Amino acid sequence: MGTIGQLALITLGSNNISPWGDAAETVQKTMICLSGLAQKPVRQSPLYATPAFPAGFGPDFVNAAVAFETSLSATDLLERLHQIEADANRIRTKRWGPRSLDLDLIGFGDLICPNLATQRHWRDLDPDAQTREVPDQLILPHPRVQDRSFALVPLADVAPDWPHPVTGQTIRDMLQARPTAERATVVRL
C-alpha cells in the first residue's frame, strides 16, 4: 500500500502560444501532464477567460485549476511544475507579463511553508511592493489566493471546501468575499 498523499491545489494560466498550441490548448495539455503526478484521478475545472493581471499586462488569459493527491513533497511538486512550464517554453522576463504557461501551487494540504511569519509577510505585502518583490522560496499557501477571483473561481470547481490553513476560510468563503464585479470578469469558455 502506498503513502497517502497530500491534496495539491494548482492553478493554470496561459495568455501566449506554446509548443502545445494556443492558450486553451496549452492549459488542456498541461492538465494531462499533471495527471502523471497524481495518486488518484485529477479533479479539473472548466477553462475560463480572464483579463490579464494586473490590468493591461498583456492579452487575456485562459485559466483553470486542478486538485489531486500526490505522494511528492511540496518542493518536489514545485520542481515538477517548473519543469512543465519549461517544456511549454515559459520564460521569466517580466513579472506578470505574457506567458506561455503559469502554474501556481496554491495549497498543499494544511502545510504552511516555510513558516507562519513568512507566509503572513508575503500575504500582507503592500500592493506596490508586490510588483517589485518576488519570494526566493516556496510560500504556502499562496499568499495572494484570497485576492484573486481568476484563481478562486476555478478552484471553487475542484476544492470548494479546502480550508486555508492560516485563515480557516474555505475557497468558497474567499470567493464570496471578492467583489461581484471582479468575479464576473472570470467567464467560463
Solvent accessible surface area in square Angstrom, and as a share of the most:
residue,aa,sasa,rsa
1,M,247,1.10
2,G,63,0.60
3,T,101,0.59
4,I,153,0.77
5,G,11,0.11
6,Q,82,0.36
7,L,44,0.22
8,A,0,0.00
9,L,0,0.00
10,I,0,0.00
11,T,12,0.07
12,L,1,0.01
13,G,2,0.02
14,S,0,0.00
15,N,9,0.04
16,N,68,0.35
17,I,132,0.67
18,S,16,0.10
19,P,79,0.50
20,W,60,0.21
21,G,24,0.23
22,D,72,0.37
23,A,17,0.13
24,A,29,0.22
25,E,87,0.39
26,T,0,0.00
27,V,0,0.00
28,Q,94,0.42
29,K,79,0.33
30,T,0,0.00
31,M,11,0.05
32,I,117,0.60
33,C,41,0.25
34,L,0,0.00
35,S,55,0.35
36,G,67,0.65
37,L,19,0.09
38,A,25,0.19
39,Q,76,0.34
40,K,120,0.51
41,P,124,0.78
42,V,26,0.15
43,R,120,0.44
44,Q,90,0.40
45,S,7,0.05
46,P,35,0.22
47,L,23,0.12
48,Y,15,0.06
49,A,29,0.23
50,T,3,0.02
51,P,64,0.40
52,A,8,0.06
53,F,72,0.30
54,P,30,0.19
55,A,92,0.72
56,G,78,0.75
57,F,65,0.27
58,G,33,0.32
59,P,78,0.49
60,D,96,0.50
61,F,15,0.06
62,V,18,0.10
63,N,10,0.05
64,A,0,0.00
65,A,0,0.00
66,V,0,0.00
67,A,0,0.00
68,F,3,0.01
69,E,48,0.22
70,T,1,0.01
71,S,71,0.46
72,L,43,0.21
73,S,53,0.34
74,A,8,0.06
75,T,84,0.49
76,D,70,0.36
77,L,0,0.00
78,L,36,0.18
79,E,120,0.54
80,R,110,0.40
81,L,0,0.00
82,H,83,0.37
83,Q,100,0.44
84,I,17,0.09
85,E,3,0.01
86,A,56,0.43
87,D,74,0.38
88,A,0,0.00
89,N,91,0.47
90,R,42,0.15
91,I,124,0.63
92,R,145,0.53
93,T,120,0.70
94,K,127,0.54
95,R,84,0.31
96,W,30,0.10
97,G,3,0.03
98,P,63,0.40
99,R,28,0.10
100,S,8,0.05
101,L,0,0.00
102,D,23,0.12
103,L,6,0.03
104,D,42,0.22
105,L,7,0.04
106,I,4,0.02
107,G,0,0.00
108,F,10,0.04
109,G,15,0.14
110,D,111,0.58
111,L,70,0.35
112,I,54,0.27
113,C,25,0.15
114,P,53,0.33
115,N,74,0.38
116,L,70,0.35
117,A,79,0.61
118,T,27,0.16
119,Q,0,0.00
120,R,107,0.39
121,H,94,0.42
122,W,30,0.10
123,R,46,0.17
124,D,101,0.52
125,L,21,0.11
126,D,80,0.41
127,P,100,0.63
128,D,91,0.47
129,A,9,0.07
130,Q,21,0.09
131,T,61,0.36
132,R,154,0.56
133,E,65,0.29
134,V,95,0.54
135,P,41,0.26
136,D,140,0.72
137,Q,89,0.40
138,L,23,0.11
139,I,10,0.05
140,L,0,0.00
141,P,0,0.00
142,H,32,0.14
143,P,13,0.08
144,R,12,0.04
145,V,2,0.01
146,Q,34,0.15
147,D,59,0.30
148,R,22,0.08
149,S,2,0.01
150,F,49,0.21
151,A,4,0.03
152,L,0,0.00
153,V,24,0.14
154,P,0,0.00
155,L,0,0.00
156,A,25,0.20
157,D,73,0.38
158,V,6,0.03
159,A,7,0.06
160,P,38,0.24
161,D,89,0.46
162,W,14,0.05
163,P,76,0.48
164,H,1,0.01
165,P,36,0.23
166,V,31,0.18
167,T,65,0.38
168,G,50,0.48
169,Q,68,0.30
170,T,29,0.17
171,I,0,0.00
172,R,118,0.43
173,D,66,0.34
174,M,3,0.01
175,L,24,0.12
176,Q,119,0.53
177,A,73,0.57
178,R,52,0.19
179,P,73,0.46
180,T,99,0.57
181,A,78,0.61
182,E,52,0.23
183,R,59,0.22
184,A,71,0.55
185,T,61,0.36
186,V,16,0.09
187,V,83,0.48
188,R,161,0.59
189,L,119,0.59
